[in-house]
Amino acid sequence: MKLLGRCLRIMAGITGRGPRERRLRAAVAGRTVLITGASEGIGAATARRLAAAGATVLLVARTAERLDEVRAEIEAAGGRAVTHPADLSSPEAAAALGAELVAGYQRIDVVVSNAGRSIRRSVADTADRFHDIQRTIGVNHLGPVQLLLVLLPAMRAAGGGHIVNVSTAGLSLHTPNWSAYHSSKAAFDTWLRGAAVELRRDHVTVSTAYLNLVRTRMSAPTAHYARAPMMSAAEAAEIVCRSVAHRRSWSPWWARLGAVISAMMPRTVERALAAGVRAIDAAEPLRVLAATGLWRPARLLRLLRAGRRHGRSLATALAAGPPGGIALVDADGPVTYPELDVMAAACAAGAAAAGVRPGDRVGLACGGHRGFVAAAAGLSRLGADVVLLPPDLPGERLEAVARRERIGRLVHEPGALTAGLPATPWPDLISSEGASPGGRVRPGNVYVLTSGTTGVPRAVSRPLPLRMLLGPVTTHLRLTPVRPGEPIVVATPPHHGYGLTYLSAGLTLGAPVVLVPGGDPERILNAVAANRAGLLFALPVQLRRVCDLPDAAWPDLGSLRAVVSGAAPLDAGLCRRLRERLGDRTFNMYATTEAGWAAMATPADLRAAPGTVGRAPRGVRVRIAGADGVPLPLGRIGEIRVRGWHPDGRWHPTGDLGHLDPAGRLFVDGRLDDMIVSGGENVYPGPVAAVITGHPDVTDVLLEPVADSEFGRRLRATVEIGPGRTLTAGQLREWLTTRLSRAERPKEIIIVTELRRTATGKPLRDGPRPATEPQ
């Protein structure tokens, strides 16, 4: 059966045959064979095979420790091996290695050029990564060429030799996403084939093994190939040894056929490959959502039925979730889906008994706990429109919001302000003994308030057709997959769109949602550790406090796969601190209540460009527009506009200023109404804030425009300093002298220990908290 399986793999072009033992021994016994990239994978397997056939193998790689391990294995099996550590990505190091080998050995009979670097990355993602081109060309072309240029005179003088190039079958077709890797391998392949004609007269022959995909440590990070048919390193070594023994090139049959077709019909092949890329891209939602179980008929039917009945609400998320298991965990412990369903039904009955009817607007001002979910779901089941309110909204602002949004009743925390509205504490709803209303009602809407940093918040509800949701949901689940049964920690307020989104996602997908209200950093980390959570959704201010904790306060976070920051700016300094503390696990999301989720930065984005909010998700487009609505070029600051969330297909203004870098990554530079003209120059708060928060003593800053007799308008900076810091306004002003232009430098600097913030962590403009000392 094993032999049959191998024959089938060979027929399919996945692997190939090795040489006969007698033929290989005749080719290498008593000879010296140089193998580059010999510390692991194909190189190590080839070295073991050739040493077993009687060759003396010279092992070359960067890592001396791994080379010693391979040498020890060969010697333990009775073979001979010598190590020569060298970094072939450097032509100078390659030349030095060549000189060392020529001086140390009378002749080198065979050179196996196997060292290489593989990178799978699209051209779009390589825009600001020219070092990818340099790294691949160095080790795949420049280093090997330099090494051979030093060795070839000695090989000619010794009467000949053989060179084996370990290359890729991908050169026969212009496969996408491998441009950097293929171009470097093609460069060496072309050079060597041209040199082969000249070298043959000196009895130096050349052969190339054009290998299929090989399962090695280098290919392991590419999740795309996790289930692809690939040859093992041992199978690849057999093919390389065949090229050594027979002095002939090898490639799979499909690569030879593809090369012929590509040469005859290049445009047709290019179009076919492009169509294949589009087909794979179109199938991405199927692949990603399949991992969540949503394509199972029962789950899909439940989701569609719940969405049609309850609309865009937590009632839909609760009804679409699994029939059993833990739904969420709050300060009172875990609660299951059936228990939460009973609570929601009781809330619906209690609200109906209190006079709530379909279409009524009800304000919900609750913290992050089961009562919030039960009340929101119960009110939606009645067909009421639920306006989510911060539980600590000041009385005057609560009255203003209730008046403008026509809120007729309030569901609130016990003992909270009611602004004179008919009000019911949420525990009273749950304890109601009334009958749950029957019959179908209109789906209720859920309204989320804008941040309200500059005035009275405004309630917003956006239509979310399935076709609009599919693309962004696919992107999010691909980057930060929410896995059924794996807890997620939501430390953000559930009344805000950010927290509500992930609360709904967790309930729908069957991932227990751990709600951690408030900003206590130890509670957040302990919730992650205690529940073995895979994802953490938090605010930048919370993450800053987490980073401030001493090492002793950090529990084991081994289960944590990703940390998502959102709802407020994540500055470059905090990005670096999170990477130091958590490694490459931080994502930065940008969304607005009105325009929807617009971009997300991956850990790679934040490493390359700290502070960026990344790129738009699938199905969403972002552009930077001037005052006239005309798109601006890369690097220019303008208004961020988003298209893709609204059925009307229009570009929706966000009111935020931003710019795109050469790689297409988005940066947020402040609010449109924050931009000022100072001394004839446009001054944007975002870049100014980035410079100020770059000071090691500064944790955050609030910039506000003020009148100035000389410049017309200037900025006033209210600066929050870290615990125990003693920075003064004068010291900061002096530090900024060489970092900001005169127009950008704040006219006033106020030092405070803590800025006043909204529930989502954004600084409020209604006055800072008292400073440690007047500045």
LINUR-V369511 format. One line per field, one symbol per residue. ss: DSSP state (@ for helix, = for strand, . for the rest). phi: phi as a letter, one per 20 degrees, with the letter a starting at -180 (. if undefined). burial: I if it has 9 or more other C-alpha atoms within 8 Angstrom, else O. Layout:
BEGIN
ss: ???
phi: ???
burial: ???
END
This chain:
BEGIN
ss: .@@@@@@@@@@.........@@@@@@@@...=====....@@@@@@@@@@@@...======..@@@@@@@@@@@@@...======.....@@@@@@@@@@@@@@.....====..........@@@...@@@@@@@@@@@@@@@@@@@@@@@@@@@@...========@@@@......@@@@@@@@@@@@@@@@@@@@@@@@.========..==.@@@@..@@@.....==@@@@@@@@@@@@@@...==.@@@@@@@@@@@@.@@@@@@@@@@@@@@@@@.@@@@@@@......@@@@@@@@@@@@@@...@@@@@@@.....=====..====@@@@@@@@@@@@@@@@@.......=====....@@@@@@@@@@@@...====......@@@@@@@@@@....====.........====@@@@@...............====.........==.....@@@@@@@@@@@@@@........===......@@@@@@@@@@@@@...===.....@@@@@@@@@@@...====.@@@@@@@@@..@@@........====......@@@@@@@@@@@...=======...======.@@@@@@.....==.....=====.....=......======........=========.....======@@@.===..===.@@@@@@@@.....===========...==========.......@@@@@@@@...........=====....=.....=............
phi: .fffffffffffmfbbeeefgfffffecgmddcecemeealfffffffffffeoeeddecafefffffffgfffffenedbcecfadffdgffffffgfffffecfbdecddedgacdcdbffffegdcfffffffffeecffffffffeeggffffeoprbcddeccffffceffmcgffffffffffffffffgfffffemddcbcdeefgcecffegfefgdgdffceefffffffffffffelcfcbfffffffffffffcfffffffffffffffffeggffffffenfefgfffffffffffedmebffffffefffcnfebccfeofcefffffffffffffffffeofcgnfdceddceebfffffffffffffnfeddecffdfggfffffffffelfebcdbfgnefclmegccffffffefdffffdnecffeddddeffmfdrffceccdfcfgfffgfffffffffcfedgnefcddeefffegfffgeffffffenegeeecfndfffffffffffelfeccdbegffffffffffgfeeffdfffebcddambfdffffgfffffedmecedcdcbcfeenfdabeegfffffbgnfdndffgndccbdcefenfgefgneebefcccpedffmefdfdmdeabdegeneecedoegfefcdcmndfddfgffffffffffeedabddcfcfbfeenbceddddedfgmecfdffffffffgedcfffefffccdecebefcffenefedeoffgffbfc
burial: OOOOOOOOIIOOIIIIOIIOOOIIIOOIIOIIIIIIIIIIIIIIIIIIIIIIIIIIIIIIIIIIOIIIOIIOIIIOOOIIIIIIIIIIIIIOIIIOIIIOIIOOOOIIIIIIIIIOIOIIIIOOIIIOOOOIIOIIIIIIIIIIIIIIOIIOOIIIOOOIIIIIIIIIIIOIIOOOOIIIIIIIIIIIIOOIIOOIOOIIOIIIIIIIIIIIIIIIOOIIOOOOOOOOOIIIIIIIIIIIIIIIIOIIIIIIOOIIOIIOIIOOOIOOIIOOIOOOIOOOOOOIIOOIIIOIIIIOOOIIOIIOOIIOIIIIIIIIIIIIIIOOOIIIIIOOOIIIIOOIIOIIIIIIIIIIOOOIIIIIIIIIIIIIIIIIIIIIIIIIIIIIIIIIIIIOOOIOIIIIIIOOOOIIIIIIIOOOOIOOOOIIIIOIIIIIOOOIOOOOIIIIIIIIIIOIIOOOIIIIIOOIOOOIIIIIOIIIIOOOOIIIOIIIIIIIIIIIIIIIOIIIIIIIIIIIIIIIIOOOIIOIIIIIIOOIIIIIIIIIOIIIIIIOIOOOOIOOIOOIOIIIIIIIOIIIIIIIIIIOOOOOIIIIIIIIIIIOIIIIIIIOIIOOOIIIIIIIIOOIIIIIIIOOOOOIOIOIIIIIIIIIIIOOOOOOIIIIIIIIIIIIIIIIIIIIOIIIIIIOOOIIIIOIIIIIIIOOOIIOIIIOIOOOOOIIIIIIIIIIIIOOOOIOIOOIIOOIIOOIOOIIIIOOIIIIIOIIIIOIIIIIIOOIIOIOOOO
END
